[in-house]
């Protein structure tokens, strides 16, 4: 708590004490000066804004100096060092690109295997199975996607349909019926009544 607040609070308490004991008591502390308190708070806010602006400016100057030092350091490298650095950067980019491609291929393989196995939502299969469980051959192709989906089918059969149909819709539609969704009103009423 800043000293001004403590003083203001103490003054408020003293003023409250004066009110209870009578107006003739003196020497209990300063009276609360609202204008002075507001001026102190405003001065603190202004100082805080000023310090934040200085910090922002200092951070910008530091970043500029760091960038300049890096550029000067890079300029001092010999041609061979620059070529070696460039090669390392390109190898890192290649590895990153290959990893991203392998992830895409793996997810596509899991989605495809899920659809083939009758998953109700094949797009969700990769996130359920997990990419880390996939194994890849030398060409970067997944080798165990079907096996993983079959294991998923055994452990979580509710994720897979029976007979290749999707569940009905929540709005009472007739998705997945054998007659292509063509039922008359009487048949619908009888089935709803349990007949």
C-alpha positions as CSV (number, residue, x, y, z in Angstrom):
1,X,0.0,0.0,0.0
2,X,1.5,3.4,-1.0
3,X,2.2,5.8,1.8
4,X,-0.4,8.3,0.5
5,X,-3.1,5.7,0.8
6,X,-2.0,4.7,4.2
7,X,-2.1,8.4,5.2
8,X,-5.5,8.9,3.6
9,X,-6.8,5.9,5.3
10,X,-5.3,6.9,8.7
11,X,-6.8,10.4,8.2
12,X,-10.2,8.8,7.5
13,X,-10.0,6.7,10.6
14,X,-9.0,9.8,12.6
15,X,-11.9,11.8,11.2
16,X,-14.2,8.9,12.0
17,X,-12.9,8.8,15.5
18,X,-13.4,12.6,15.9
19,X,-17.0,12.1,14.8
20,X,-17.7,9.6,17.5
21,X,-15.9,11.4,20.3
22,X,-17.2,14.8,19.5
23,X,-15.9,17.7,17.6
24,X,-13.7,19.1,20.3
25,X,-10.9,16.4,20.0
26,X,-7.7,17.6,18.4
27,X,-4.3,16.1,17.6
28,X,-5.7,12.8,16.0
29,X,-3.9,13.5,12.6
30,X,-4.5,15.4,9.4
31,X,-7.8,15.7,7.9
32,X,-8.4,13.9,4.5
33,X,-7.8,16.3,1.6
34,X,-9.6,14.8,-1.4
35,X,-8.0,17.2,-3.9
36,X,-4.5,16.4,-2.6
37,X,-5.2,12.6,-2.7
38,X,-6.5,12.9,-6.3
39,X,-3.5,14.9,-7.4
40,X,-1.2,12.3,-5.8
41,X,-3.0,9.5,-7.6
42,X,-2.8,11.4,-10.9
43,X,0.9,12.1,-10.4
44,X,1.5,8.4,-9.8
45,X,-0.4,7.4,-13.0
46,X,1.5,10.0,-15.0
47,X,4.8,8.7,-13.7
48,X,3.7,5.1,-14.5
49,X,2.8,6.1,-18.1
50,X,6.1,7.9,-18.5
51,X,8.0,4.9,-17.2
52,X,6.1,2.5,-19.5
53,X,6.9,4.7,-22.5
54,X,10.6,4.8,-21.6
55,X,10.6,1.0,-21.2
56,X,9.0,0.6,-24.6
57,X,11.6,3.0,-26.2
58,X,14.5,1.2,-24.4
59,X,13.2,-2.2,-25.6
60,X,13.0,-0.9,-29.2
61,X,16.6,0.5,-28.9
62,X,17.8,-2.8,-27.5
63,X,16.2,-4.8,-30.4
64,X,17.8,-2.4,-32.9
65,X,21.2,-2.8,-31.3
66,X,20.8,-6.6,-31.2
67,X,19.8,-6.7,-34.9
68,X,22.8,-4.5,-35.8
69,X,25.2,-6.7,-33.8
70,X,23.9,-9.8,-35.5
71,X,24.2,-8.2,-38.9
72,X,27.8,-7.1,-38.2
73,X,28.6,-10.6,-36.9
74,X,27.2,-12.2,-40.0
75,X,29.1,-9.8,-42.2
76,X,32.4,-10.8,-40.5
77,X,31.9,-14.5,-41.3
78,X,34.1,-15.8,-44.1
79,X,32.6,-17.1,-47.3
80,X,33.0,-20.7,-46.2
81,X,31.5,-20.0,-42.8
82,X,28.5,-18.3,-44.5
83,X,28.1,-21.3,-46.9
84,X,28.3,-23.7,-43.9
85,X,25.7,-21.7,-42.0
86,X,23.4,-21.5,-45.1
87,X,23.7,-25.3,-45.6
88,X,22.8,-25.9,-42.0
89,X,19.8,-23.6,-42.3
90,X,18.6,-25.3,-45.5
91,X,19.0,-28.7,-43.8
92,X,16.9,-27.6,-40.9
93,X,14.2,-26.3,-43.3
94,X,14.3,-29.5,-45.3
95,X,13.9,-31.6,-42.1
96,X,11.0,-29.4,-40.9
97,X,9.3,-29.7,-44.3
98,X,9.8,-33.5,-44.4
99,X,8.3,-33.8,-40.9
100,X,5.3,-31.7,-41.8
101,X,4.8,-33.8,-45.0
102,X,5.1,-37.0,-43.0
103,X,2.4,-35.8,-40.5
104,X,0.1,-34.9,-43.4
105,X,0.6,-38.3,-45.1
106,X,0.1,-40.1,-41.7
107,X,-3.1,-38.3,-41.0
108,X,-4.4,-39.0,-44.5
109,X,-3.6,-42.7,-44.1
110,X,-5.4,-42.8,-40.7
111,X,-8.5,-41.0,-42.2
112,X,-8.5,-43.4,-45.2
113,X,-8.1,-46.5,-43.0
114,X,-10.9,-45.2,-40.7
115,X,-13.3,-44.6,-43.6
116,X,-12.5,-48.1,-45.0
117,X,-13.2,-49.6,-41.5
118,X,-16.5,-47.9,-41.3
119,X,-15.7,-45.1,-38.8
120,X,-18.6,-42.8,-38.4
121,X,-16.3,-39.8,-38.3
122,X,-13.1,-40.7,-40.2
123,X,-11.7,-37.2,-39.8
124,X,-11.5,-37.7,-36.1
125,X,-9.5,-41.0,-36.3
126,X,-6.0,-39.3,-36.4
127,X,-6.6,-37.3,-33.3
128,X,-7.9,-40.4,-31.4
129,X,-5.2,-42.8,-32.5
130,X,-2.4,-40.3,-32.3
131,X,0.4,-39.6,-34.8
132,X,3.1,-41.0,-32.5
133,X,1.7,-44.6,-32.9
134,X,2.3,-44.6,-36.7
135,X,5.3,-46.4,-38.1
136,X,6.8,-45.4,-41.5
137,X,8.8,-47.3,-44.1
138,X,12.0,-46.0,-45.8
139,X,9.9,-44.1,-48.4
140,X,8.0,-42.2,-45.6
141,X,4.7,-44.2,-46.1
142,X,2.8,-45.3,-43.0
143,X,2.9,-49.1,-42.5
144,X,0.5,-49.7,-39.6
145,X,-2.4,-47.3,-40.2
146,X,-5.0,-50.1,-40.8
147,X,-3.7,-52.1,-37.8
148,X,-4.1,-49.1,-35.5
149,X,-7.7,-48.4,-36.8
150,X,-8.6,-52.1,-36.3
151,X,-7.3,-51.8,-32.7
152,X,-9.4,-48.7,-32.3
153,X,-12.4,-50.5,-33.6
154,X,-12.0,-53.2,-31.0
155,X,-11.4,-50.8,-28.1
156,X,-14.0,-48.2,-29.1
157,X,-16.7,-49.9,-31.3
158,X,-19.1,-47.0,-30.8
159,X,-17.0,-44.9,-33.2
160,X,-17.8,-47.3,-36.0
161,X,-21.1,-48.0,-37.8
162,X,-22.7,-51.3,-38.6
163,X,-23.4,-52.0,-42.2
164,X,-22.0,-48.8,-43.3
165,X,-24.8,-46.5,-42.2
166,X,-24.5,-43.4,-40.2
167,X,-26.7,-42.7,-37.2
168,X,-30.0,-40.9,-37.7
169,X,-30.2,-37.2,-37.3
170,X,-31.4,-35.5,-34.1
171,X,-34.2,-33.8,-35.9
172,X,-36.2,-37.0,-36.4
173,X,-35.0,-37.5,-39.9
174,X,-34.8,-40.9,-41.5
175,X,-31.1,-41.1,-42.4
176,X,-29.8,-44.6,-43.0
177,X,-33.2,-46.4,-43.4
178,X,-33.4,-49.3,-45.8
179,X,-36.1,-47.7,-47.9
180,X,-34.1,-44.6,-48.5
181,X,-36.0,-42.5,-46.1
182,X,-39.4,-42.8,-47.7
183,X,-41.9,-43.7,-45.0
184,X,-45.4,-42.5,-44.9
185,X,-46.9,-40.6,-41.9
186,X,-48.8,-43.6,-40.6
187,X,-45.6,-45.7,-40.5
188,X,-43.8,-43.0,-38.6
189,X,-46.6,-42.6,-36.1
190,X,-46.8,-46.4,-35.5
191,X,-43.0,-46.7,-35.0
192,X,-43.1,-43.7,-32.6
193,X,-45.9,-45.4,-30.6
194,X,-44.0,-48.6,-30.4
195,X,-46.3,-50.7,-32.7
